[in-house]
Amino acid sequence: MKKNLLLLLLIFTMYYLQAQNIAPAGSVNVGSTVTYTFSNGSSYSNINWAAGSYGTVESKWNSGTTYYATIHWTTLGTASLTVLDQNYVGRGNLSVTINLGTPNTTFWSTPVCTATATTIYTHQAHQQEWIGTGRLLAEV
């Protein structure tokens, strides 16, 4: 009985630690790109990263038994970032919350003849100029 309990505790501990070996933990904003690391001390001939429909793997590499992936988060929600070995066996998992984030918008108003042109800059490097009448003057 003691052996079974000890074995069960060992398996649970290994499973729990396996889920904790992807870093960094935490939430991200949609549109952000984050580099993650995975290391459990084992060497694999090939590691694959999966972010489901919430993100894309831009690159992956390793240094010894530490594996890296750069993930670009594209969709709001809660993703499961998973590390798979060469046999597609899950070796690590991290829950990542993808938030909308706070827009960074700046407004400038410039008098243009009898109307006022307003230039809007957003965090996505998108620029629009509006004339006071509500007509779009230019979009860059």
N, C-alpha and C positions, 0 to 999 in steps of 0.2 A: 504494500500500500504506500509506504514512504517513497519507494522508487518511482511509482506511477505519479505521485503528487510532485515529486522533484522534477521528473521529466516534463510534466505538464507545465510547471512553472518555468522551466528552461525554454520550452517552445514558445510560451506566451511572451517571455522577455525578448527572445530573438525576433519575434514578429513585431513587437512594439518598437524595438530599436530600429528595425528595418524601415519602418515608416518615418522615422525621425532623421534619416541621414541625407535628406535633400535640403539644401540651404540656398538662399535665405527664405525663411518663412515670412508670412505676412501678406497683406493685400497690395494690389497694384492698380494703376489706372489703365483704362482701355487706351490703346495706342502706345503704351510704354514697351520698352525692350529691356529684359532683365537676364543676366547671366546667372545660372544656377549651377551648383556643384553637387555631386553625389560621390560618396565614398563609404564603403563598408569593409574595406581591407582586402577584398577579393579582386582577382584579376579576371577580366572577361575579354574574349576575342572581339566582341562587338557589343556595343551598348546603343539602344535606341531610346529616344525620348518621345513621349506622346502627351499632347495637351488637348486632345479632342478637338472639337470645333471652336474652341475658345482662343486658340493661339497657334502660331506656326513656329516650327523649329528652324531658326535661321542658320545656325551652325552648331556643330558638336565636335569635341576633341577630348583627349585625355592626356594626363601626365602621370605615369605610373598607374596606381590604382585609384586615382581621383579623376572623375569624369565630369565634363563641363558641357553645358548647352546654353545657347542664347535663344530665348523665347520672345517672340513679339506677340503681345496680347491684343486680340482684335475684337473680342465680343464680351459684352457684359455678362456677369453671372459668376458661378462658382465652378472652377475647373479642377480636375484631378490630374496633376502633373505626375506622370508615371515613368519610371525607368525600367526598361525591359532588357534582359540579357540576349545573347545570340539565339537562344531557343524561345524567345518571347515570353520568358518567365518573369513576372514582376519582381523586381529587386528593391524598389523603393516607391513611395507614393507621398505626394504633398497636396493638400487642399489649398487652392489659391483663389481668393476672391478678387474679381475684376470689377472695379468701380468706375463710374463715369468721371469722377474727379471734378475739380473746380475750374471752370473756364477762366482763362487769363485774358480779359478783353480790355482794350484801351480805346477811348473815343477822343477824337480831335474835331473841332469845328472850325472851318475856315470860310470867311465871307466870300461869296462869289456873286458879283453884281448885286441883284436884289434877293438872291436866295442864299442859303448857307449849305455848303457841302460838308458832310460828316464822313470822316474816314474811320473805318472800324478795322482794328487789328485783333485777330484771335490767336490763341496759342498754337493753332495749326498752320501758322504762316499764311493765312488766307486774308486778303484785303478787299474791302468793298468801299466804294465812295457813293454816297447818297446825296442827292440835292434835296433841300428843304421841302420840296413838293412831294417827296416820296418816290421820285423816279431814280432808278439805279443809273449812276453816271459811268462808273467803270468798275470792273472786277479783275483783280490780279491774282 
